[in-house]
Amino acid sequence: MIIIGITGTNGSGKGTIVEYLVRKKGFKHFSARAFIVEEIERRGLENNRDNMVVVANELREKNSPSFVADELFKRALESGQNCIIESLRTVGEIESLKDRGNFTLLAVDADPKIRYERVIKRLTTTDNINFEKFLADEEREMNSEDPNKQNLKKCIAMADFTIINNKDINFLNQQIEEIYDQIR
């Protein structure tokens, strides 16, 4: 059983990598975003990026810095299938999953302008922002000494494999295949 975690910047291609692994390799997908959206809806809050950050941070503060990832890892183990856990955003999440063994962390990043163009094309409610807000959100999520908050910079640095996704989908798929061949 292979369990891959994925971290990376907004619009870098995490979802595209997940889709590829699900469609081409039969992986089961577990999403931190979906887990947090379930909690947002349970609380009757508006589903937007700011509420996602607040709710995720509250869950971590109340339970543990790795709470969301630990819950998804449990679901992944119960499935008995190869799984991908998307999107890991705190150091505690990654440390907890790496301590369990049988875990590979993949990071993905791309140029901010390319990522912003991708985000705008997604047309999701959480991505309806201008470029300045996009960059400000990223800066807020990039570095934090609080273990309950996002620290994408450190998460990306902890990756076993990193993809810089500035090219086309064929290049990305080739990178995924090369990584998959190394970990299976």
C-alpha positions in Angstrom: 0.0 0.0 0.0 1.3 3.4 -1.0 0.3 6.6 0.8 1.3 9.8 -0.8 0.8 13.2 0.8 0.8 16.3 -1.4 1.7 19.9 -0.4 2.2 23.0 -2.4 1.2 26.5 -3.2 -2.3 27.5 -4.3 -2.9 26.8 -8.0 0.4 24.8 -8.4 -1.3 21.7 -9.7 -2.0 19.6 -6.6 -5.5 18.7 -7.8 -4.2 17.8 -11.3 -1.7 15.4 -9.8 -4.4 13.9 -7.6 -6.7 13.4 -10.7 -3.9 11.7 -12.5 -3.1 9.3 -9.7 -6.8 8.5 -9.2 -7.5 8.0 -12.9 -4.3 6.4 -14.1 -3.1 4.6 -11.1 -6.2 3.8 -9.1 -5.4 5.8 -6.0 -8.1 6.7 -3.5 -8.2 10.4 -2.8 -8.6 12.0 0.7 -8.8 15.8 0.7 -8.0 18.1 3.7 -10.1 20.7 1.9 -13.2 18.5 1.7 -12.7 17.5 5.4 -12.5 21.2 6.4 -15.5 22.1 4.1 -17.5 19.5 6.0 -16.8 21.3 9.2 -17.5 24.7 7.7 -20.9 23.5 6.5 -21.6 21.8 9.9 -20.9 25.2 11.5 -23.2 27.1 9.0 -20.3 29.3 7.8 -19.7 30.7 4.3 -17.4 28.5 2.3 -14.5 30.8 1.5 -10.7 30.7 1.8 -10.6 32.8 5.0 -13.1 30.6 6.8 -11.2 27.5 5.6 -8.0 28.9 7.2 -9.8 29.8 10.4 -11.6 26.5 10.8 -8.5 24.4 10.0 -6.5 26.4 12.5 -9.2 26.0 15.2 -9.4 22.2 14.6 -5.6 22.0 15.0 -5.6 24.2 18.1 -8.4 22.2 19.7 -7.0 18.7 18.8 -3.4 18.7 17.6 -1.3 20.4 14.8 -1.6 17.1 12.8 -5.4 16.5 13.5 -6.7 16.9 9.9 -3.9 14.8 8.4 -4.2 12.1 11.1 -7.9 11.8 10.4 -7.3 11.4 6.7 -4.5 8.9 7.3 -6.8 6.8 9.4 -9.4 6.8 6.5 -6.6 6.0 4.0 -5.4 2.9 6.1 -9.0 1.7 6.5 -9.5 1.8 2.7 -6.6 -0.7 2.1 -5.9 1.0 -1.2 -3.1 3.2 -2.5 -4.1 6.7 -1.4 -3.2 10.3 -1.8 -3.8 12.8 0.9 -4.3 16.3 -0.4 -3.3 19.1 0.8 -0.9 19.1 3.7 -0.2 22.6 5.0 1.5 22.3 8.4 4.8 20.9 9.6 3.0 18.9 12.3 0.9 17.1 9.7 3.9 16.1 7.8 5.9 15.0 10.8 3.1 12.9 12.1 2.6 11.2 8.7 6.3 10.6 8.2 6.6 9.1 11.7 4.0 6.5 10.7 6.2 5.1 7.9 5.0 4.0 4.4 4.5 7.6 3.5 5.9 9.8 0.7 5.5 13.6 0.5 5.2 15.2 -2.8 5.5 19.0 -3.2 4.4 21.1 -6.2 5.0 24.8 -6.9 4.9 27.1 -9.9 5.5 30.7 -10.8 2.9 32.9 -9.0 1.5 34.4 -12.2 0.9 31.0 -13.7 -0.7 29.8 -10.6 -3.0 32.8 -10.4 -4.1 32.2 -14.0 -5.0 28.6 -13.1 -6.9 29.7 -10.0 -9.0 32.2 -11.9 -9.9 29.5 -14.5 -11.1 27.1 -11.7 -13.9 29.4 -10.9 -14.4 28.2 -7.3 -15.9 30.4 -4.6 -12.7 30.3 -2.6 -10.6 31.4 -5.7 -12.7 34.5 -6.7 -9.9 37.0 -5.8 -7.6 39.5 -7.4 -3.9 39.0 -7.8 -3.0 41.2 -4.8 -5.3 39.2 -2.5 -3.9 35.9 -4.0 -0.3 37.0 -3.1 -1.4 38.3 0.4 -3.1 35.0 1.1 -0.1 33.1 0.0 2.2 35.2 2.2 0.0 34.5 5.2 0.1 30.7 4.6 3.8 30.6 3.7 5.5 31.1 7.1 4.3 30.7 10.6 6.0 29.7 13.9 2.6 28.7 15.3 2.4 24.9 14.8 -1.4 25.1 14.3 -1.1 27.4 11.3 0.1 26.9 7.7 3.8 26.9 6.9 4.0 26.0 3.2 7.6 27.0 2.9 8.7 24.4 5.5 6.3 21.8 4.2 7.7 22.1 0.7 11.2 21.8 2.1 10.2 18.5 3.8 9.1 16.9 0.6 10.6 13.7 -0.7 10.0 14.9 -4.3 9.3 18.4 -5.7 7.8 19.3 -9.0 8.1 22.8 -10.4 4.9 22.9 -12.6 5.6 25.8 -15.0 5.1 23.7 -18.1 2.3 21.9 -19.8 0.2 18.9 -18.6 2.3 16.4 -20.5 5.4 17.5 -18.6 3.5 17.3 -15.3 2.3 13.8 -16.2 5.8 12.7 -17.1 7.1 14.0 -13.7 4.3 12.1 -11.9 5.2 8.8 -13.7 8.9 9.2 -12.9 8.1 9.7 -9.2 5.5 6.9 -9.1 8.1 4.5 -10.6 10.5 5.4 -7.8 8.1 4.8 -4.9 6.1 1.7 -6.0 
